[in-house]
Amino acid sequence: MTQYLTPDLCDEYPEVEVLEPMFSNYGARESFGGEVVTIKCHEDNSLVKENVDKPGTGKVMVVDGGGSMRAALLGDMLAEKAAKNGWEGLVIYGCIRDVDIIMETNLGVQALATNPRKTEKKGIGEINVPVKFAGVEIKPGQFIYADNNGIIVSDKALSMPS
């Protein structure tokens, strides 16, 4: 597992975009990165649930929950499935729950906050569409890197400077 340091990546690749600082790190992996897979949903984590069951090696799920603070888009069971299926991490523009368990799950998780309420499952949402939050448009196929310093997005895969 590669350790990503976003300050070093910003210095080496000044063209990267930096998300506005509003996320907290909740996963056991303090840094993570990979190719972007996007999900756009609002208070319905049906697509998150569906996609954590798919192979995710080298990928990061970027979930645009519209910044909603009313329900959690990720809980312990989905986080454990994501880790089992090789996902590098999730960036969630919304809330998560079951934080104590997620903090011990081998997965990177950045989110806005926590909320104990689960979402309804209506099957509403879109996958692999451009999303925009925290001042940055994020497109499927881009690359995202996150650590305790912040989250950055690049059009190409980045490697840590020597």
C-alpha positions as a Python dict, from the first residue, in 0.01 Angstrom:
ca = {
    (1, 'M'): (0, 0, 0),
    (2, 'T'): (151, 330, -113),
    (3, 'Q'): (172, 614, 136),
    (4, 'Y'): (61, 937, -31),
    (5, 'L'): (162, 1275, 107),
    (6, 'T'): (-53, 1542, -55),
    (7, 'P'): (184, 1833, 30),
    (8, 'D'): (468, 1655, -153),
    (9, 'L'): (239, 1573, -446),
    (10, 'C'): (128, 1939, -466),
    (11, 'D'): (492, 2051, -470),
    (12, 'E'): (587, 1801, -741),
    (13, 'Y'): (270, 1845, -951),
    (14, 'P'): (154, 2208, -914),
    (15, 'E'): (-123, 2153, -1172),
    (16, 'V'): (-330, 1938, -933),
    (17, 'E'): (-657, 2072, -799),
    (18, 'V'): (-710, 2088, -423),
    (19, 'L'): (-1051, 2035, -268),
    (20, 'E'): (-1158, 2297, -16),
    (21, 'P'): (-1073, 2178, 337),
    (22, 'M'): (-1399, 2044, 477),
    (23, 'F'): (-1337, 1669, 502),
    (24, 'S'): (-1227, 1456, 797),
    (25, 'N'): (-1036, 1129, 778),
    (26, 'Y'): (-1232, 835, 926),
    (27, 'G'): (-1077, 521, 775),
    (28, 'A'): (-794, 305, 902),
    (29, 'R'): (-583, 412, 603),
    (30, 'E'): (-457, 761, 672),
    (31, 'S'): (-367, 809, 307),
    (32, 'F'): (-510, 659, -9),
    (33, 'G'): (-536, 725, -379),
    (34, 'G'): (-651, 583, -707),
    (35, 'E'): (-863, 616, -1016),
    (36, 'V'): (-1194, 795, -964),
    (37, 'V'): (-1531, 621, -988),
    (38, 'T'): (-1811, 870, -920),
    (39, 'I'): (-2156, 829, -771),
    (40, 'K'): (-2407, 1111, -747),
    (41, 'C'): (-2687, 1047, -501),
    (42, 'H'): (-2890, 1234, -242),
    (43, 'E'): (-2986, 1063, 84),
    (44, 'D'): (-2996, 727, -97),
    (45, 'N'): (-2692, 500, -86),
    (46, 'S'): (-2830, 229, -318),
    (47, 'L'): (-2552, 286, -575),
    (48, 'V'): (-2284, 290, -304),
    (49, 'K'): (-2415, -44, -178),
    (50, 'E'): (-2418, -186, -532),
    (51, 'N'): (-2066, -68, -617),
    (52, 'V'): (-1879, -175, -302),
    (53, 'D'): (-1958, -531, -418),
    (54, 'K'): (-1759, -474, -740),
    (55, 'P'): (-1378, -509, -766),
    (56, 'G'): (-1217, -181, -662),
    (57, 'T'): (-841, -243, -670),
    (58, 'G'): (-666, 83, -759),
    (59, 'K'): (-991, 280, -740),
    (60, 'V'): (-1147, 541, -513),
    (61, 'M'): (-1523, 588, -497),
    (62, 'V'): (-1614, 957, -496),
    (63, 'V'): (-1969, 1000, -367),
    (64, 'D'): (-2148, 1331, -419),
    (65, 'G'): (-2424, 1323, -160),
    (66, 'G'): (-2501, 1691, -211),
    (67, 'G'): (-2343, 1771, 124),
    (68, 'S'): (-2649, 1639, 306),
    (69, 'M'): (-2611, 1607, 683),
    (70, 'R'): (-2942, 1421, 733),
    (71, 'A'): (-2834, 1060, 671),
    (72, 'A'): (-2521, 847, 632),
    (73, 'L'): (-2415, 725, 287),
    (74, 'L'): (-2166, 471, 429),
    (75, 'G'): (-2175, 243, 731),
    (76, 'D'): (-1962, -40, 868),
    (77, 'M'): (-2107, -321, 653),
    (78, 'L'): (-2055, -134, 325),
    (79, 'A'): (-1708, -20, 433),
    (80, 'E'): (-1611, -380, 512),
    (81, 'K'): (-1739, -496, 170),
    (82, 'A'): (-1542, -218, 0),
    (83, 'A'): (-1224, -321, 183),
    (84, 'K'): (-1283, -688, 101),
    (85, 'N'): (-1324, -602, -268),
    (86, 'G'): (-1001, -402, -282),
    (87, 'W'): (-1128, -44, -293),
    (88, 'E'): (-854, 202, -193),
    (89, 'G'): (-1103, 437, -31),
    (90, 'L'): (-1410, 657, -51),
    (91, 'V'): (-1446, 1034, -52),
    (92, 'I'): (-1799, 1122, 57),
    (93, 'Y'): (-1952, 1466, 22),
    (94, 'G'): (-2197, 1379, 296),
    (95, 'C'): (-2206, 1175, 616),
    (96, 'I'): (-2102, 830, 733),
    (97, 'R'): (-2191, 624, 1041),
    (98, 'D'): (-2044, 335, 1245),
    (99, 'V'): (-1727, 542, 1275),
    (100, 'D'): (-1557, 330, 1544),
    (101, 'I'): (-1568, 21, 1320),
    (102, 'I'): (-1475, 213, 1002),
    (103, 'M'): (-1170, 352, 1184),
    (104, 'E'): (-1047, -8, 1212),
    (105, 'T'): (-1139, -114, 857),
    (106, 'N'): (-852, -132, 603),
    (107, 'L'): (-998, 141, 386),
    (108, 'G'): (-949, 512, 332),
    (109, 'V'): (-1260, 714, 416),
    (110, 'Q'): (-1296, 1091, 404),
    (111, 'A'): (-1636, 1249, 471),
    (112, 'L'): (-1791, 1572, 594),
    (113, 'A'): (-1932, 1441, 922),
    (114, 'T'): (-2115, 1157, 1093),
    (115, 'N'): (-2485, 1087, 1136),
    (116, 'P'): (-2634, 771, 1289),
    (117, 'R'): (-2938, 768, 1053),
    (118, 'K'): (-2927, 537, 749),
    (119, 'T'): (-3054, 641, 408),
    (120, 'E'): (-3360, 511, 232),
    (121, 'K'): (-3297, 269, -56),
    (122, 'K'): (-3489, 396, -357),
    (123, 'G'): (-3233, 312, -627),
    (124, 'I'): (-3195, 680, -714),
    (125, 'G'): (-2864, 820, -836),
    (126, 'E'): (-2610, 824, -1117),
    (127, 'I'): (-2276, 650, -1164),
    (128, 'N'): (-1968, 774, -1350),
    (129, 'V'): (-2091, 1127, -1415),
    (130, 'P'): (-1891, 1443, -1341),
    (131, 'V'): (-1954, 1575, -989),
    (132, 'K'): (-1867, 1912, -840),
    (133, 'F'): (-1814, 1994, -474),
    (134, 'A'): (-1552, 2159, -253),
    (135, 'G'): (-1468, 2392, -543),
    (136, 'V'): (-1352, 2117, -781),
    (137, 'E'): (-1517, 1925, -1065),
    (138, 'I'): (-1422, 1557, -1042),
    (139, 'K'): (-1461, 1329, -1343),
    (140, 'P'): (-1454, 951, -1374),
    (141, 'G'): (-1110, 835, -1482),
    (142, 'Q'): (-925, 1114, -1303),
    (143, 'F'): (-709, 1030, -1000),
    (144, 'I'): (-770, 1138, -642),
    (145, 'Y'): (-530, 1133, -346),
    (146, 'A'): (-616, 1197, 18),
    (147, 'D'): (-439, 1217, 353),
    (148, 'N'): (-472, 1413, 677),
    (149, 'N'): (-358, 1729, 492),
    (150, 'G'): (-632, 1728, 232),
    (151, 'I'): (-759, 1586, -95),
    (152, 'I'): (-621, 1651, -444),
    (153, 'V'): (-737, 1559, -795),
    (154, 'S'): (-525, 1502, -1104),
    (155, 'D'): (-589, 1416, -1467),
    (156, 'K'): (-307, 1159, -1450),
    (157, 'A'): (-176, 903, -1206),
    (158, 'L'): (84, 1055, -974),
    (159, 'S'): (383, 897, -807),
    (160, 'M'): (547, 1014, -487),
    (161, 'P'): (865, 1217, -545),
    (162, 'S'): (1189, 1052, -434),
}
